[in-house]
Amino acid sequence: MIMDTFEAISNDIRRRILKTLVTPKSFSQLVEELNIESAALAFHLKKLEGLVTKDS
């Protein structure tokens, strides 16, 4: 688990996502604020599973 966490946060984009999520954001807000494609965001959010939560 610890190695998975280190691997997840070793990526610059994932660290940017975590910094942006200091306040709750929608998926579309993240795409806009981070200026990345939605497929890329979905990929990185999957890698951050367990570190971020999804609200309905």
MMTF fields as JSON, N, C-alpha, C and O atoms, coordinates in Angstrom:
{
  "mmtfVersion": "1.0.0",
  "mmtfProducer": "UNKNOWN",
  "numBonds": 223,
  "numAtoms": 224,
  "numGroups": 56,
  "numChains": 1,
  "numModels": 1,
  "chainsPerModel": [1],
  "groupsPerChain": [56],
  "chainIdList": ["A"],
  "bondAtomList": [4, 2, 8, 6, 12, 10, 16, 14, 20, 18, 24, 22, 28, 26, 32, 30, 36, 34, 40, 38, 44, 42, 48, 46, 52, 50, 56, 54, 60, 58, 64, 62, 68, 66, 72, 70, 76, 74, 80, 78, 84, 82, 88, 86, 92, 90, 96, 94, 100, 98, 104, 102, 108, 106, 112, 110, 116, 114, 120, 118, 124, 122, 128, 126, 132, 130, 136, 134, 140, 138, 144, 142, 148, 146, 152, 150, 156, 154, 160, 158, 164, 162, 168, 166, 172, 170, 176, 174, 180, 178, 184, 182, 188, 186, 192, 190, 196, 194, 200, 198, 204, 202, 208, 206, 212, 210, 216, 214, 220, 218],
  "bondOrderList": [1, 1, 1, 1, 1, 1, 1, 1, 1, 1, 1, 1, 1, 1, 1, 1, 1, 1, 1, 1, 1, 1, 1, 1, 1, 1, 1, 1, 1, 1, 1, 1, 1, 1, 1, 1, 1, 1, 1, 1, 1, 1, 1, 1, 1, 1, 1, 1, 1, 1, 1, 1, 1, 1, 1],
  "groupList": [{"groupName": "MET", "atomNameList": ["N", "CA", "C", "O"], "elementList": ["N", "C", "C", "O"], "formalChargeList": [0, 0, 0, 0], "bondAtomList": [1, 0, 2, 1, 3, 2], "bondOrderList": [1, 1, 2], "singleLetterCode": "M", "chemCompType": "L-PEPTIDE LINKING"}, {"groupName": "ILE", "atomNameList": ["N", "CA", "C", "O"], "elementList": ["N", "C", "C", "O"], "formalChargeList": [0, 0, 0, 0], "bondAtomList": [1, 0, 2, 1, 3, 2], "bondOrderList": [1, 1, 2], "singleLetterCode": "I", "chemCompType": "L-PEPTIDE LINKING"}, {"groupName": "ASP", "atomNameList": ["N", "CA", "C", "O"], "elementList": ["N", "C", "C", "O"], "formalChargeList": [0, 0, 0, 0], "bondAtomList": [1, 0, 2, 1, 3, 2], "bondOrderList": [1, 1, 2], "singleLetterCode": "D", "chemCompType": "L-PEPTIDE LINKING"}, {"groupName": "THR", "atomNameList": ["N", "CA", "C", "O"], "elementList": ["N", "C", "C", "O"], "formalChargeList": [0, 0, 0, 0], "bondAtomList": [1, 0, 2, 1, 3, 2], "bondOrderList": [1, 1, 2], "singleLetterCode": "T", "chemCompType": "L-PEPTIDE LINKING"}, {"groupName": "PHE", "atomNameList": ["N", "CA", "C", "O"], "elementList": ["N", "C", "C", "O"], "formalChargeList": [0, 0, 0, 0], "bondAtomList": [1, 0, 2, 1, 3, 2], "bondOrderList": [1, 1, 2], "singleLetterCode": "F", "chemCompType": "L-PEPTIDE LINKING"}, {"groupName": "GLU", "atomNameList": ["N", "CA", "C", "O"], "elementList": ["N", "C", "C", "O"], "formalChargeList": [0, 0, 0, 0], "bondAtomList": [1, 0, 2, 1, 3, 2], "bondOrderList": [1, 1, 2], "singleLetterCode": "E", "chemCompType": "L-PEPTIDE LINKING"}, {"groupName": "ALA", "atomNameList": ["N", "CA", "C", "O"], "elementList": ["N", "C", "C", "O"], "formalChargeList": [0, 0, 0, 0], "bondAtomList": [1, 0, 2, 1, 3, 2], "bondOrderList": [1, 1, 2], "singleLetterCode": "A", "chemCompType": "L-PEPTIDE LINKING"}, {"groupName": "SER", "atomNameList": ["N", "CA", "C", "O"], "elementList": ["N", "C", "C", "O"], "formalChargeList": [0, 0, 0, 0], "bondAtomList": [1, 0, 2, 1, 3, 2], "bondOrderList": [1, 1, 2], "singleLetterCode": "S", "chemCompType": "L-PEPTIDE LINKING"}, {"groupName": "ASN", "atomNameList": ["N", "CA", "C", "O"], "elementList": ["N", "C", "C", "O"], "formalChargeList": [0, 0, 0, 0], "bondAtomList": [1, 0, 2, 1, 3, 2], "bondOrderList": [1, 1, 2], "singleLetterCode": "N", "chemCompType": "L-PEPTIDE LINKING"}, {"groupName": "ARG", "atomNameList": ["N", "CA", "C", "O"], "elementList": ["N", "C", "C", "O"], "formalChargeList": [0, 0, 0, 0], "bondAtomList": [1, 0, 2, 1, 3, 2], "bondOrderList": [1, 1, 2], "singleLetterCode": "R", "chemCompType": "L-PEPTIDE LINKING"}, {"groupName": "LEU", "atomNameList": ["N", "CA", "C", "O"], "elementList": ["N", "C", "C", "O"], "formalChargeList": [0, 0, 0, 0], "bondAtomList": [1, 0, 2, 1, 3, 2], "bondOrderList": [1, 1, 2], "singleLetterCode": "L", "chemCompType": "L-PEPTIDE LINKING"}, {"groupName": "LYS", "atomNameList": ["N", "CA", "C", "O"], "elementList": ["N", "C", "C", "O"], "formalChargeList": [0, 0, 0, 0], "bondAtomList": [1, 0, 2, 1, 3, 2], "bondOrderList": [1, 1, 2], "singleLetterCode": "K", "chemCompType": "L-PEPTIDE LINKING"}, {"groupName": "VAL", "atomNameList": ["N", "CA", "C", "O"], "elementList": ["N", "C", "C", "O"], "formalChargeList": [0, 0, 0, 0], "bondAtomList": [1, 0, 2, 1, 3, 2], "bondOrderList": [1, 1, 2], "singleLetterCode": "V", "chemCompType": "L-PEPTIDE LINKING"}, {"groupName": "PRO", "atomNameList": ["N", "CA", "C", "O"], "elementList": ["N", "C", "C", "O"], "formalChargeList": [0, 0, 0, 0], "bondAtomList": [1, 0, 2, 1, 3, 2], "bondOrderList": [1, 1, 2], "singleLetterCode": "P", "chemCompType": "L-PEPTIDE LINKING"}, {"groupName": "GLN", "atomNameList": ["N", "CA", "C", "O"], "elementList": ["N", "C", "C", "O"], "formalChargeList": [0, 0, 0, 0], "bondAtomList": [1, 0, 2, 1, 3, 2], "bondOrderList": [1, 1, 2], "singleLetterCode": "Q", "chemCompType": "L-PEPTIDE LINKING"}, {"groupName": "HIS", "atomNameList": ["N", "CA", "C", "O"], "elementList": ["N", "C", "C", "O"], "formalChargeList": [0, 0, 0, 0], "bondAtomList": [1, 0, 2, 1, 3, 2], "bondOrderList": [1, 1, 2], "singleLetterCode": "H", "chemCompType": "L-PEPTIDE LINKING"}, {"groupName": "GLY", "atomNameList": ["N", "CA", "C", "O"], "elementList": ["N", "C", "C", "O"], "formalChargeList": [0, 0, 0, 0], "bondAtomList": [1, 0, 2, 1, 3, 2], "bondOrderList": [1, 1, 2], "singleLetterCode": "G", "chemCompType": "PEPTIDE LINKING"}],
  "groupTypeList": [0, 1, 0, 2, 3, 4, 5, 6, 1, 7, 8, 2, 1, 9, 9, 9, 1, 10, 11, 3, 10, 12, 3, 13, 11, 7, 4, 7, 14, 10, 12, 5, 5, 10, 8, 1, 5, 7, 6, 6, 10, 6, 4, 15, 10, 11, 11, 10, 5, 16, 10, 12, 3, 11, 2, 7],
  "groupIdList": [1, 2, 3, 4, 5, 6, 7, 8, 9, 10, 11, 12, 13, 14, 15, 16, 17, 18, 19, 20, 21, 22, 23, 24, 25, 26, 27, 28, 29, 30, 31, 32, 33, 34, 35, 36, 37, 38, 39, 40, 41, 42, 43, 44, 45, 46, 47, 48, 49, 50, 51, 52, 53, 54, 55, 56],
  "secStructList": [7, 2, 2, 2, 2, 2, 2, 2, 2, 6, 1, 2, 2, 2, 2, 2, 2, 2, 2, 2, 6, 6, 1, 7, 7, 7, 2, 2, 2, 2, 2, 2, 2, 2, 6, 7, 7, 2, 2, 2, 2, 2, 2, 2, 2, 2, 2, 6, 5, 6, 6, 5, 7, 7, 7, 7],
  "xCoordList": [0.824, 0.0, 0.867, 0.589, 1.899, 2.757, 3.457, 3.561, 3.937, 4.608, 3.631, 4.003, 2.379, 1.357, 1.131, 0.976, 1.115, 0.927, 2.093, 1.884, 3.3, 4.469, 4.479, 4.825, 4.101, 4.042, 2.988, 3.212, 1.844, 0.761, 1.168, 0.851, 1.864, 2.202, 3.547, 3.983, 4.197, 5.477, 5.297, 6.264, 4.081, 3.787, 3.4, 2.589, 3.979, 3.712, 2.238, 1.701, 1.584, 0.169, -0.668, -1.584, -0.369, -1.133, -0.924, -1.853, 0.276, 0.506, -0.276, -0.8, -0.358, -1.166, -2.641, -3.337, -3.112, -4.503, -4.753, -5.74, -3.869, -4.041, -4.032, -4.833, -3.139, -3.097, -4.379, -4.883, -4.909, -6.134, -7.326, -8.271, -7.283, -8.4, -8.373, -9.035, -7.607, -7.664, -9.106, -9.586, -9.781, -11.215, -11.917, -11.364, -13.121, -13.832, -14.036, -14.343, -13.861, -14.025, -14.756, -14.649, -15.496, -16.114, -15.07, -14.013, -15.39, -14.502, -14.24, -13.096, -15.302, -15.138, -14.332, -13.588, -14.464, -13.645, -12.171, -11.308, -11.889, -10.501, -9.919, -8.783, -10.691, -10.229, -9.859, -8.811, -10.726, -10.489, -9.305, -8.429, -9.275, -8.213, -6.837, -5.833, -6.79, -5.508, -5.11, -3.974, -6.067, -5.828, -5.308, -4.294, -6.039, -5.694, -6.941, -8.063, -6.743, -7.854, -8.594, -7.999, -9.884, -10.683, -10.199, -10.233, -9.75, -9.235, -7.98, -7.799, -7.125, -5.907, -6.265, -5.673, -7.232, -7.65, -8.228, -7.909, -9.067, -9.657, -8.564, -8.638, -7.561, -6.438, -5.728, -5.473, -5.411, -4.664, -5.513, -4.992, -6.805, -7.676, -7.754, -7.818, -7.751, -7.747, -6.477, -6.523, -5.355, -4.087, -4.105, -3.396, -4.923, -5.017, -6.107, -6.422, -6.675, -7.722, -7.236, -6.136, -8.053, -7.673, -7.136, -7.134, -6.677, -6.189, -7.208, -7.194, -8.089, -9.154, -10.489, -10.548, -11.541, -12.874, -13.776, -13.568, -14.775, -15.748, -17.074, -17.583, -17.629, -18.962, -19.952, -19.652, -21.122, -22.152, -22.868, -23.763],
  "yCoordList": [-1.2, 0.0, 1.263, 2.206, 1.281, 2.463, 2.699, 3.837, 1.631, 1.782, 2.271, 3.064, 1.807, 2.28, 3.777, 4.504, 4.228, 5.653, 6.459, 7.478, 6.023, 6.738, 6.76, 7.772, 5.648, 5.599, 6.575, 7.266, 6.625, 7.507, 8.972, 9.74, 9.367, 10.787, 11.153, 12.299, 10.199, 10.498, 11.241, 11.768, 11.286, 11.914, 13.383, 13.697, 14.278, 15.717, 16.058, 16.86, 15.464, 15.772, 15.333, 16.047, 14.19, 13.705, 14.598, 14.817, 15.113, 16.059, 17.345, 17.934, 17.788, 18.974, 18.721, 19.601, 17.523, 17.169, 17.254, 17.847, 16.669, 16.689, 18.113, 18.445, 18.955, 20.355, 21.082, 21.889, 20.806, 21.446, 20.994, 21.756, 19.763, 19.218, 19.585, 18.941, 20.619, 21.129, 21.543, 21.407, 22.049, 22.317, 21.395, 21.098, 20.943, 20.024, 20.621, 21.804, 19.792, 20.21, 19.111, 17.932, 19.504, 18.53, 18.074, 18.686, 16.996, 16.479, 17.552, 17.772, 18.218, 19.238, 20.434, 21.037, 20.785, 21.868, 21.48, 22.303, 20.237, 19.771, 19.802, 20.235, 19.345, 19.37, 20.793, 21.03, 21.736, 23.133, 23.729, 24.348, 23.548, 24.156, 23.563, 24.274, 22.27, 21.61, 21.64, 21.326, 22.025, 22.114, 20.786, 20.739, 19.708, 18.394, 17.754, 18.152, 16.774, 16.055, 15.223, 14.764, 15.042, 14.29, 12.844, 12.286, 12.233, 10.86, 10.798, 9.851, 11.796, 11.84, 12.025, 11.389, 12.895, 13.104, 11.818, 11.448, 11.144, 9.885, 8.863, 8.165, 8.777, 7.861, 8.178, 7.284, 9.457, 9.847, 9.719, 9.361, 10.005, 9.825, 8.351, 8.019, 7.479, 6.04, 5.654, 4.838, 6.239, 5.967, 6.502, 5.992, 7.535, 8.135, 7.487, 7.969, 6.397, 5.699, 5.377, 4.857, 5.685, 5.491, 6.759, 6.895, 7.694, 8.98, 10.092, 11.103, 9.9, 10.874, 10.132, 8.927, 10.858, 10.26, 10.961, 12.119, 10.229, 10.755, 10.926, 9.99, 12.123, 12.376, 12.373, 12.838, 11.853, 11.812, 13.132, 13.274],
  "zCoordList": [0.0, 0.0, 0.0, -0.741, 0.815, 0.885, -0.445, -0.902, -1.066, -2.362, -3.42, -4.285, -3.36, -4.295, -4.126, -5.107, -2.888, -2.612, -3.159, -3.818, -2.898, -3.417, -4.937, -5.546, -5.548, -7.005, -7.528, -8.522, -6.857, -7.297, -7.235, -8.143, -6.176, -6.027, -6.649, -6.55, -7.28, -7.926, -9.244, -9.795, -9.749, -11.032, -10.828, -9.957, -11.63, -11.499, -11.663, -10.899, -12.64, -12.879, -11.679, -11.272, -11.122, -9.963, -8.754, -7.977, -8.586, -7.487, -7.724, -6.779, -8.986, -9.31, -9.013, -8.507, -9.328, -9.036, -7.533, -7.099, -6.744, -5.291, -4.747, -3.874, -5.251, -4.809, -5.18, -4.399, -6.361, -6.82, -5.984, -5.784, -5.499, -4.736, -3.257, -2.443, -2.907, -1.537, -1.236, -0.111, -2.266, -2.173, -3.169, -4.228, -2.844, -3.747, -5.139, -5.285, -6.142, -7.538, -8.295, -7.957, -9.313, -10.209, -11.224, -11.372, -11.912, -12.948, -14.001, -14.399, -14.45, -15.496, -14.997, -15.771, -13.731, -13.179, -13.178, -13.479, -12.843, -12.856, -14.26, -14.454, -15.243, -16.636, -17.025, -17.626, -16.678, -17.056, -16.299, -16.904, -14.993, -14.182, -14.467, -14.435, -14.743, -14.99, -16.458, -16.814, -17.309, -18.751, -19.317, -20.013, -18.995, -19.531, -20.132, -19.818, -20.985, -21.612, -20.558, -19.583, -20.767, -19.801, -19.663, -18.566, -20.758, -20.682, -19.813, -19.047, -19.931, -19.111, -17.639, -16.767, -17.366, -15.983, -15.403, -14.273, -16.161, -15.69, -15.372, -14.36, -16.228, -16.012, -14.696, -13.888, -14.49, -13.295, -12.032, -10.975, -12.126, -10.962, -10.575, -9.391, -11.559, -11.277, -10.517, -9.597, -10.902, -10.213, -8.776, -7.909, -8.532, -7.202, -6.346, -5.258, -6.847, -6.115, -4.705, -4.521, -3.732, -2.34, -1.709, -0.486, -2.542, -2.04, -2.256, -1.553, -3.228, -3.498, -3.469, -3.713, -3.171, -3.146, -4.138, -4.498, -4.565, -5.521, -4.802, -4.185, -4.886, -4.349, -5.491, -6.591, -5.228, -6.279, -6.402, -7.235]
}
